[in-house]
């Protein structure tokens, strides 16, 4: 909880409570029962569960920096040594190297250095027949010992979590969610910052293929695995009629800008209905014609809501790297039938005055409100993750 512990006492208390609620929900969803969750000096401890399986669940929770499946014993030095030797015996292989890293919190008759020396020497002696040795610089295995109050925790594995802030602690945002590689990563990054992200899919059929919709649904299901709440939906607004109207634009090079501005306005109407404070998009500077600095300014003018673009400074390789890490890449990298409205040469520098004039002439806005009124949603069940 590295970031959480830096907050003021009142804020930290609220964030920790929310994170504990998320831990309980996530474990219960996975079938765990009769476990205990409590705070201990900058840590949240979970007892009474199968540690290895639970660690895989908890390591996906926003606000969790790392998960350590640990053995708990008393702060007595002899008990610590016995427990550490047991843990080391399970993981150290023949001729392997190891180190002991200790941390002591509170008043105790030994220091962190004392623990490292004593525990390390006892492990060396007990496992002498395996030919193990100490390597303090690049050990193959590390035996961690944390002493906090009357308890000591021994572990040999640190499973990284996403970090960030607990989900939903920072307000609500609507994500323009196409199901391509970029938009799920953008949504995930704002989820990591504590936003409650509402996924909005603008259904452009028949101007995209059926697989376009299927891909978005599958990508949404992957993100659902990161949401520690009972309800998580994919909101769907039909956008085909708007696309048809845009297809009649007498200036084809403006189609992409017209389409994207309309999407922003639709998303803003949805945000108003769902009490969200802003929009999330997967735009990356210069990636396509509509994402030049000039055109992004033209797009942003379409809404009064703040637009969050967490990918703006990332290139495609960096975005794909995150997508692989969070589990969306295999779904979103699938080839689908693309948009048939895209012109041969979309403008990279749209004239805002002409764009507004064209919107007025095409009567796009009258279709947007009706489309939002017919919005539907698909509930993504927790059991689907």
N, C-alpha and C positions, 0 to 999 in steps of 0.2 A: 504493500500500500504506500509506496514511496511518495506519490504526489498527495494522497489523502492526508498523510500525517503532517504535511507542511501547512495545512489550513489552520485557521483560528479554532479555538476549542469548540465553539458553538457549531461552526460549519463542519468541522471534523466529525463531531458527534452525529450530525444529520447524515453525512456521507457514509459513516460506518454502519449506522442503523440500516440504511438503504442497502448497502452491500451485504449485510447479514441476512436481510430479507431475501435478496437474490440468491444467496448461497442456499438458504433453506428451500426456496422454491425449486432451484435447479436439482438439488439432491433428491427432493421428494418426487420430482418428475421422473427421475431415473430409477425410482423404486427403492431408494434408501429410506429407512425408518429408524426410530429410536436413536437418533444421534444428538449430539449436544454441540452448540455453537456459542463461543464466547470470545471476548476481547482480552488480550494480554499484552500490554506494553508495546504497542505498535504492530502487533500481530493479531490475526483472527484465527482461533484454533477450532478445529472440528474433531470431535472424538466419537467413537462408537461406530465407525464405518470401515469398509474395506478401502484402505488408503490408496492403493494403486488405481483402482477403478474410479474412485471419487476424484482423484487428482486430474484425470482426463476431463472430467466435467467442469471442475472449478477453474481450470486453466483457460477457459474460454470466457470467463466473466470479466467485463470491463471494470477497472478499478483494482484488479488483481495483477500485481507485478510478477509474482512467482508463487508456485505451490511446492511445498516440500513434504512428501510423505515421511513422517518421523516416528521414532520410538520415544516414548516419554518415560522418564524415571525421576528419582529424587535428585536434589542438588548435592547429595553426598558423593564425595570423590570416588569411592570404591564402586558405588552403584553406576556412576557415569562410565567408569572404566569397563565394567562388565557389559554394559549395554553397547558401548562403542565397539568392543571386541566382537560382540554378536553381530552388529551391523557390518563391520568390516569383513568378517568371515563369510558373509553372504555374497559379497561383491568383488573381493580381491582375488585375482587369478594368479596362477603360477608365474613367478618372475615379474609380476606387475609392480608398478610404482604407485605410491600414495602419499598424501599429506593430510595433516589434521589442521583444520581451521576452527578456532574456538572464539566465542564471544561470551563475556560474562557481564550480566546486568544486575546491579545491586551489590550489597556487601557480602563477600564470601572469603573464606580463608585461603583462596588461591586466585591467581590471575589468569587471564586468557593464555598467556605464555606458559604458565605452569601446567595448564590443562593440555596444551598441545604437546609438551614434552612428555608428560606422564602417559597420556593416552597413546601417543605414537610409539613410545618404547614398549608399552605393554602389548600393542598389536604386533610389533616386530617380533617380540619374544613368542607370542602365542602362535603365530603363523610362520615361524621360522622354516618349517618344512616346505613351504611353498616358494621359498626363495624370493620373497618380496623385498622391496627396498624403498626408502624415502626419497622423494624428489619434490622439493619445495617450489620449484619453478614451473615445471610442466608435468604434474602428476597425472597418471591415467585415471585415478580415482581420488576423490576428496571425501574424508569423513568430517562432517560438520558437527560441532557441539555448541549448542546455545543454552546458557544457563540464565533463567529468568525467575527471580524470586525463589520459591522452594522447589521449582521443577527444572529439569534439564531435558532438552530435546536433541536427539541424535538422528542425523539423516545423511544420505549419500547421493541424493538426487535433487536437483533444482529444476523444476519444470517452468519455463517462462510463460507468463500470461500476457495479455494485451496491454496491461497498464491502463493509463487514462483515468477517467472518473466513472463512478457507477452509472449505469444506463438510466436515462430519464431524469437525472439530477439537474440538468441545465435547461429544461424547457423543450418545446416541440418544434420540429422542422418538417417540411414536406420535401421529399426527395423525388426529383424527376428521374424516374427509374425505367430505363429502356431494356435492361438485362444484358447490355453489351459488357465489355470488359471494364469500362471506366465507371459507370454509374454505381454498380455495387460496391466498388472500392471507395468511392466518394461517400456513399451512405455509411459504410462501415467506419470510415475515419471520423465522421461526425458522431456516430454512435459511441466511438471510443472516447470522445470528448464529453460524453455525458448527455448528449441530445437524445430525446425520444423521437426517432425518425419514422415518419409515415411515408410508406412507399406508394408512389403514384405512377401507374403505367398508363400512358396515352396510347390507346389502341388505334393504330393507323391502318388497320385492314380496311379495304382490300389493296392498299398501296404498299403493303409489306406482306410477306408470306405468313402462313399459319405458324410456321416454326419460330417466328419472331415473338409471338405471344407465349409459346411453350417455353422458350428459353428464358423469358422474363420470369415466368412462374417458378421454374426450377431454380433460378438464381435467388429469388425471394425466399425459397425454402432453405437455402444454405444460410442466408442471413438470419433466418428465424432461429437457428441454433445458437445465436449469440444473444438472444433476447430473453431475459429471465422474467417474463410476464406471461400471464395466461392468454391474453389476446394480442395477436399480431396479424395484421391484414395487408393484403395487396389491394389497393384501391385502383379501380379501372374506370377510365373515362373514354368513351368512344370519340375518336378524333378523325374518323374517315370523312365526314361531311366537311370539316374544316379543310382537310387536305384536298378534297375535290374542288372547293372554292379557290384555294391557292393555285391549283393547277391551271385555273383560268387567268392567272396573272399575265398581263401583256408584257411584263418584263421578267422573263424566266430566271435571269440571274439573281433576282431578289427572293426567289422562292424559299431558300433555306433560312434566310433572315426572317421573312414573314412567318414561316412555320415555327421557328424557335421563339419569336416574340409572342405568338399565340399560345404556345405551350407555357410560357411564363405567366401569361394572364390567367390561363386555366388553372395552373398550379396555385396562383394567388387566390383565386376564388375558392379553391379547395382548402387552402390554408385558413381562410376566413371561416369556413364551415367547421373545420376541425380544430380551431383555436391554436394554430401554429404561428410562430413568430418570424418565420423566414423560409427560404428555399435552399435546397442543396442541388448542385449540378455536378456532373463529371467532366466539366470543361478543363482543358489543358491548353495553355497559351500556344497558339500557332499550330495546333494539331490538324485542324481542318479549316476551311474557308470562313466558317462562321465564328471561329475562335481567334481571330486576329484581335489585337488591342482595340482597333477602331470598331470592329463589329461587336465585340463584347460590350462596349459602351452603348452601342445602338440597342443591343438586346436588353441591357440593364434598365434602359429608360422605360421599358414596357411595364415595369412594376414598381410600386413604392416600397415593397418589402426588401429587406436585405437579402442578398444572394451570396451563399457560401460556396466557394469553389476550392475545396481542399486539395485538388490535384493540379492547381494552376501552374505550379513550378516544377512538376514532375514530367519526365519524358515517358514514352510508351514502355520502354524496358523497365523503368522503375515502377510504373503502374502494374505491369504484368507480374513483377516480383511480389508486390503486395497481394495481388489476386491469388497467386499460387499459395502464399502463406496462409491466407484466410479461407481457402478452399473454394473460391468462386471460379477460378480460372478454367477448370475442365468443362464447366457448364457454359460459361460466357464466351469461350474461344471458339465455340462451334460455329461453323459457317451457316448463315441464314439468308433467306431471300431478302435483299436490301430494299430500300425505299425507291419506288419508281418515279417519284416526283422530283428527285434531285436533278438539277440541270447539268449540262455538260461543263459549263464554266460559271460556277457560283461566284458572286462578287466577294472580294475581300475587303471592300471599303464602301459599304452601303451608305447612301445619302439618307439621313433620318427624315428629312422633309418629304422625299419621294416615297419612302417606306410608309409614312403616315398617310400620305395621299392614296397610296395603293390599298392600304387597309380600309380606308373609308370607302373607296370605290368598290371593293370586293364584298364589303359588308361582313367581314369575318367576326366581329365582336358579337353580333346578334346570335351567332351559332355557338359561341363559347359558353354563355350562360346556360343555354338549353342542354348542352353536353354535360355540364357539371350537375345539373338537376337530375340527370339520368345516371349518375355515378353509381357503380355497384362495388362490392368488395368481396374478396375471397379470404376467408379465415384460414390462416395457416396454423394447423394444430401443433401443439408442443410435441406431440408424439411423432411428428413427421421428421424431426431433426435427428 
